[in-house]
């Protein structure tokens, strides 16, 4: 009965998820115009990203279709990032803004960029991403909306990378399924497009300025509150790639920063998914503690995790990560328990700033 109940629960979650994935990406009921690249301003905020910017500038140079303009926003960099941007030869209009002495952080950098942008649409990129050459050619096939959530893939070659790549993929995979029911779980400012006028109208709540990160989730929350038109594209041609932080502790710091911003986000979908996720991942552990002879329940969990990951990882050519899913499936419940506890003992920082 104990295992049978979990089996039914896991099957229902998987069925609902895969049905959502099959529904996601369907054309809108009402015909809408397509996004025009000539109306897109790309914002790239950065702080001490000299090495990353070298690679991003190469990607920009290879773009087959160019946006209206690029706007770089320097958040008090202490390296040569600013000089690198200024000295680079671009084949499209480029501006570089710098935050004043009374301004700091990505939120203020983005707002400054949005206010200065001349495009109808704003596309935000992180400075450490890699962009495919035909990115804007495929973006022009997307339909106009207030907010378009675009895919981001993490990768690295460190020993701990597979677990955290799957951790990130797991979140966006859940979002993919929910988008089929017109529900939004998450988004990433590393690859996010929105209507400038909608941003200026909706992003008026200054109460979360104290949060050092979370500009993307706060924006999503604002747009949900105002009933904006939100779409998700999981086309692999629109995926940007970013690297995991270089060390294990830096990755943990990153995850804790993400966790710390959730308290200021109002999103009912996130609350219910967190509750269902805890039940799904922690229940097998509780069963084993109650009766160790039922340890085979973990095999059931591994099978369902594999079935959930397969469509997502294959779509983004990350099928090799499927070999690590059994390990991820076993360790993830412990990770969910340890991560919040570690927050009580770790002081968070980002780019030399305390959080």
C-alpha positions in Angstrom: 0.0 0.0 0.0 2.8 2.4 0.9 4.7 1.8 -2.3 1.6 1.5 -4.4 0.4 4.9 -3.3 3.7 6.4 -4.3 3.6 4.6 -7.6 0.2 6.1 -8.4 1.3 9.6 -7.2 4.5 9.5 -9.3 2.6 8.2 -12.4 0.1 11.0 -12.2 2.8 13.6 -11.9 4.7 12.2 -14.9 1.5 12.0 -17.0 0.5 15.6 -16.2 4.1 16.7 -17.0 4.4 14.9 -20.3 0.9 16.0 -21.3 1.9 19.6 -20.6 5.1 19.2 -22.6 3.0 18.0 -25.6 0.7 21.0 -25.3 3.5 23.5 -24.9 4.5 25.6 -27.9 1.1 25.3 -29.6 0.2 28.4 -31.7 -1.9 31.0 -29.7 -5.7 30.9 -30.3 -5.6 34.5 -31.4 -3.3 35.3 -34.3 -0.5 37.6 -33.3 2.3 39.3 -35.2 5.8 37.9 -35.1 8.6 39.5 -33.2 10.8 41.7 -35.4 14.5 41.7 -34.8 14.8 45.4 -35.8 12.6 46.2 -32.8 14.8 44.4 -30.3 17.3 46.1 -28.0 19.7 43.7 -26.3 20.8 44.6 -22.8 24.0 43.0 -21.3 24.7 44.1 -17.7 28.1 43.0 -16.5 30.5 43.3 -13.5 34.1 42.1 -13.9 33.4 39.8 -16.8 36.5 40.4 -19.0 37.1 36.8 -19.9 33.5 36.0 -20.5 32.9 39.0 -22.6 35.7 38.0 -25.0 33.7 34.9 -25.9 30.3 36.7 -26.0 31.7 39.3 -28.4 32.9 36.5 -30.7 29.3 35.1 -30.7 27.8 38.5 -31.5 30.2 38.9 -34.4 29.0 35.7 -35.9 25.3 36.5 -35.7 23.6 36.1 -39.1 20.8 38.5 -38.2 21.5 41.5 -35.9 19.2 43.2 -33.4 18.4 46.9 -33.4 21.1 47.7 -30.9 23.3 46.4 -28.1 23.5 48.2 -24.8 26.2 47.2 -22.3 25.8 48.3 -18.7 28.9 48.4 -16.5 28.2 47.7 -12.9 31.4 49.2 -11.4 33.8 46.7 -12.9 37.3 46.7 -11.6 38.9 44.8 -14.5 39.2 45.7 -18.2 35.6 44.7 -19.2 34.7 48.3 -20.1 37.8 48.9 -22.2 37.2 45.6 -24.0 33.7 46.7 -25.1 34.8 50.2 -26.1 37.7 48.9 -28.2 35.7 46.2 -30.0 34.5 46.8 -33.6 30.8 46.1 -33.9 28.7 45.8 -37.1 25.6 47.2 -35.4 24.7 50.2 -33.1 26.3 49.8 -29.6 26.1 51.9 -26.5 27.8 51.4 -23.2 26.3 52.8 -20.0 27.9 53.0 -16.6 26.1 53.0 -13.2 26.6 56.0 -11.1 28.1 56.1 -7.6 24.6 55.9 -6.1 23.6 52.9 -8.3 24.6 49.3 -8.0 23.4 45.8 -8.8 21.8 44.0 -11.8 18.3 45.3 -11.1 19.4 49.0 -11.4 21.6 48.2 -14.3 18.7 46.6 -16.2 16.3 49.5 -15.4 18.9 52.0 -16.6 19.3 50.0 -19.8 15.5 49.7 -20.4 15.0 53.4 -19.9 17.7 54.2 -22.4 16.8 51.5 -25.0 15.1 52.6 -28.2 13.6 49.2 -29.1 10.0 48.1 -28.6 11.3 44.8 -27.2 14.1 44.3 -24.6 16.2 41.1 -24.7 18.4 40.5 -21.6 21.5 38.5 -21.9 24.1 37.6 -19.3 27.7 38.5 -20.1 28.9 34.9 -19.7 26.6 33.2 -22.3 27.2 31.7 -25.7 24.7 32.4 -28.4 24.1 30.4 -31.7 24.8 32.3 -34.9 21.2 32.0 -36.2 19.6 33.0 -32.9 17.7 36.1 -34.2 16.6 34.3 -37.4 14.7 31.9 -35.1 13.5 34.6 -32.7 11.7 36.3 -35.6 9.5 33.1 -35.8 8.2 33.7 -32.3 4.8 35.5 -31.7 4.6 38.8 -30.0 3.8 38.8 -26.3 4.5 40.8 -23.2 7.1 38.3 -21.9 8.9 35.5 -23.7 10.8 33.0 -21.6 13.7 31.5 -23.5 15.8 28.4 -22.7 19.2 28.5 -20.9 21.5 25.5 -20.6 24.3 25.1 -18.1 27.4 23.0 -18.8 30.9 22.5 -17.5 33.5 19.7 -17.2 34.1 19.6 -13.5 33.5 16.4 -11.5 30.4 17.9 -9.9 29.0 19.4 -13.1 26.5 16.6 -14.1 24.6 16.9 -10.8 24.2 20.6 -11.0 23.4 20.6 -14.7 20.6 18.2 -14.0 19.5 20.3 -11.0 19.2 23.3 -13.4 17.6 21.2 -16.2 15.1 19.8 -13.7 13.7 23.3 -12.9 13.4 24.3 -16.5 11.9 20.9 -17.4 9.2 21.4 -14.9 8.5 24.9 -16.3 8.3 23.4 -19.8 5.5 21.1 -18.7 3.6 23.8 -16.8 3.8 26.2 -19.7 1.5 23.8 -21.5 -1.2 24.7 -19.0 -0.4 28.4 -19.2 1.4 28.4 -15.8 4.9 29.8 -15.2 7.4 28.5 -12.7 10.7 30.2 -13.5 12.7 32.1 -16.1 16.3 33.3 -16.5 17.5 36.8 -17.1 20.3 35.2 -19.1 17.9 34.8 -22.0 14.6 36.8 -21.5 12.6 39.0 -23.9 9.9 41.4 -22.9 7.9 44.4 -24.1 9.5 47.6 -22.9 6.2 49.4 -22.2 4.9 46.4 -20.2 8.1 46.4 -18.1 7.8 50.1 -17.3 4.1 49.7 -16.4 4.5 46.5 -14.3 7.9 46.7 -12.7 7.0 49.5 -10.3 7.4 47.6 -7.0 10.6 48.8 -5.3 10.2 46.6 -2.2 12.5 43.9 -3.6 15.4 46.3 -4.4 17.1 44.9 -1.2 17.5 41.6 -3.0 20.9 41.3 -4.7 19.5 38.9 -7.3 16.2 37.7 -8.6 15.5 40.5 -11.2 14.1 37.8 -13.5 11.8 36.1 -11.0 10.5 39.4 -9.7 9.7 40.5 -13.2 7.9 37.3 -13.9 5.9 37.7 -10.7 5.0 41.3 -11.7 3.8 40.2 -15.1 1.7 37.3 -13.6 0.2 39.8 -11.2 -0.8 42.1 -14.0 -2.1 39.3 -16.2 0.3 40.0 -19.0 0.7 37.7 -22.0 3.5 35.2 -21.1 4.8 32.7 -23.5 7.6 30.1 -23.3 9.8 28.9 -26.2 11.8 25.7 -25.7 13.3 25.6 -29.1 16.8 24.4 -29.0 17.8 27.0 -31.7 17.0 29.7 -29.1 18.9 28.2 -26.2 22.0 30.0 -24.9 24.7 28.3 -23.0 26.3 29.3 -19.8 29.0 27.8 -17.6 28.6 26.6 -14.0 30.8 28.5 -11.5 34.3 27.1 -11.4 34.3 25.5 -7.9 31.9 23.4 -5.9 31.5 26.0 -3.2 30.8 28.7 -5.8 28.0 26.6 -7.2 26.6 26.2 -3.7 26.8 29.9 -3.2 24.9 30.4 -6.5 22.2 28.0 -5.5 21.8 29.7 -2.1 21.5 33.1 -3.8 18.7 31.8 -5.9 17.1 30.3 -2.8 17.4 33.5 -0.9 15.3 35.5 -3.4 12.3 33.2 -3.3 10.9 34.8 -0.1 10.2 38.0 -2.0 8.5 36.3 -5.0 4.8 35.9 -5.2 4.0 32.9 -7.4 1.4 30.4 -6.4 2.6 27.9 -9.0 6.0 28.0 -7.4 4.5 27.3 -4.0 2.5 24.3 -5.1 5.3 22.8 -7.2 7.7 23.1 -4.3 5.2 21.3 -2.1 4.6 18.5 -4.6 8.3 18.2 -5.3 9.1 17.8 -1.6 6.5 15.1 -1.4 7.8 13.3 -4.5 11.5 13.4 -3.5 11.4 13.0 0.3 8.6 10.3 0.6 10.9 7.4 -0.5 13.4 8.4 2.2 10.8 8.4 4.8 9.5 5.0 3.6 13.0 3.5 3.9 13.5 5.0 7.4 10.2 3.4 8.4 10.9 0.0 6.7 14.3 -0.6 5.1 13.0 -3.6 3.3 11.1 -1.3 1.0 14.3 0.3 -0.4 13.3 -0.8 -3.9 11.0 2.3 -3.9 14.2 4.2 -5.0 14.2 2.2 -8.2 10.7 3.4 -8.9 11.8 7.0 -8.4 14.8 6.5 -10.7 12.7 5.2 -13.5 10.2 8.0 -13.2 13.0 10.6 -13.1 14.5 9.1 -16.2 11.2 9.2 -18.1 10.8 12.9 -17.1 14.3 13.9 -18.2 14.4 12.2 -21.5 12.4 14.6 -23.7 14.2 17.7 -22.2 17.8 16.4 -22.4 17.4 15.1 -25.9 15.9 18.4 -27.1 19.0 20.3 -26.0 21.4 17.6 -27.1 22.3 16.7 -23.5 21.4 13.0 -23.7 24.7 11.9 -22.2 23.5 13.3 -18.9 20.9 10.5 -18.7 23.6 8.3 -17.4 23.9 10.5 -14.3 20.2 10.6 -13.6 20.2 7.5 -11.2 22.9 9.2 -9.1 21.0 12.5 -9.2 17.8 10.8 -8.3 19.3 9.3 -5.2 21.2 12.4 -4.0 18.6 15.1 -4.8 16.5 14.4 -1.7 19.5 14.9 0.5 20.4 18.0 -1.5 17.0 19.5 -0.8 17.5 19.0 2.9 21.1 20.1 3.1 20.9 23.3 1.0 18.5 25.3 3.2 20.4 24.2 6.3 23.7 25.3 4.9 22.2 28.8 4.3 22.3 29.3 8.1 26.1 28.8 8.2 27.2 30.5 5.0 27.7 34.2 4.3 26.6 34.9 0.7 28.5 37.2 -1.6 28.6 37.9 -5.4 31.4 39.6 -7.3 32.8 41.0 -4.0 29.5 42.2 -2.6 27.9 40.8 0.5 24.3 39.6 0.1 
